[in-house]
Amino acid sequence: MSAAEVLTAERIATQGRIAALEAQVAAIVETASASSGDDEHDPEGQTVAYDRAQVQALLGRARADLAEIDAAFERLDAGTYGICEVCGRPIPGERLEARPAARRCVRHA
């Protein structure tokens, strides 16, 4: 599989993760607005605010991952994909397999 194909698959998976998390945030907001209960003092579990904050943090991470993938496509187009931004040496294939959008080799990660 080429680097472009791997990055494309990663991009599609990340976009799917973003869509799922956005739907989860929307469901939490809808549930919170439909409920008049006081979940802040619910001894049964987490608050709606906690759930929303947790999902929004995951959503922020997924969006950052998507930006990293897009930056990797830019490096691919520029001919610098797979080159460490710190030392200028090739990033080992194993690292790129594990993290296709990696900007740095393991030593400089």
C-alpha positions in Angstrom: 0.0 0.0 0.0 1.4 3.4 -0.9 1.8 6.3 1.6 -1.1 8.1 -0.2 -3.4 5.1 0.2 -2.5 4.7 3.9 -3.1 8.4 4.6 -6.4 8.3 2.7 -7.6 5.3 4.7 -6.5 7.1 7.9 -8.3 10.3 6.8 -11.5 8.4 6.1 -11.4 6.6 9.4 -10.7 9.9 11.3 -13.5 11.6 9.5 -15.8 8.7 10.6 -14.6 9.1 14.2 -15.3 12.9 14.0 -18.8 12.3 12.7 -19.6 9.8 15.4 -18.3 12.0 18.1 -20.2 15.0 16.7 -23.3 12.9 16.8 -22.6 11.9 20.4 -22.1 15.5 21.4 -25.4 16.4 19.8 -27.2 13.5 21.5 -25.8 14.6 24.9 -26.9 18.2 24.3 -30.4 17.0 23.2 -30.7 14.7 26.2 -29.6 17.5 28.6 -32.1 20.0 27.1 -34.9 17.5 27.2 -34.3 16.6 30.8 -35.2 18.9 33.7 -33.5 16.7 36.2 -30.6 17.8 38.4 -27.8 15.5 37.3 -25.2 17.5 39.2 -26.2 15.7 42.4 -27.0 12.3 40.9 -25.3 9.6 43.1 -25.8 7.1 40.2 -22.9 8.4 38.0 -21.4 11.0 35.9 -22.9 14.4 35.1 -24.1 15.4 31.7 -21.5 18.2 31.8 -18.7 15.6 32.4 -19.9 13.4 29.6 -20.0 16.3 27.2 -16.6 17.6 28.2 -15.1 14.1 27.8 -16.6 13.6 24.3 -15.6 17.2 23.3 -12.1 16.4 24.3 -12.1 13.3 22.2 -13.6 15.3 19.3 -10.8 17.9 19.7 -8.2 15.2 19.5 -9.8 13.7 16.4 -9.8 17.0 14.7 -6.2 17.5 15.6 -5.4 14.1 14.1 -7.2 15.1 10.9 -5.1 18.2 10.7 -2.0 16.1 11.1 -3.1 13.8 8.3 -3.7 16.8 6.0 -0.3 18.1 6.9 1.2 14.7 6.0 -0.5 14.9 2.6 1.1 18.3 2.1 4.5 16.8 3.0 3.8 14.0 0.5 3.1 16.6 -2.2 6.3 18.5 -1.3 8.4 15.4 -1.3 9.3 15.6 2.4 6.9 12.9 3.7 8.8 10.3 5.7 11.7 12.8 6.5 12.2 13.8 10.2 11.5 17.5 10.7 14.3 17.7 13.3 17.2 15.7 12.0 16.3 15.4 8.3 16.8 11.6 8.3 14.3 9.1 6.9 11.6 8.1 9.4 11.7 4.3 9.7 8.9 2.4 7.9 7.8 0.8 11.1 7.1 4.2 12.6 5.2 5.3 9.5 3.2 2.1 9.7 2.2 2.8 13.3 1.7 6.6 12.8 1.3 7.4 9.1 1.2 11.2 9.8 4.4 11.1 11.9 6.5 14.3 11.5 9.5 13.0 13.4 11.6 9.9 13.9 11.3 8.0 17.2 14.5 9.7 18.5 12.9 13.1 18.1 9.3 12.3 18.8 
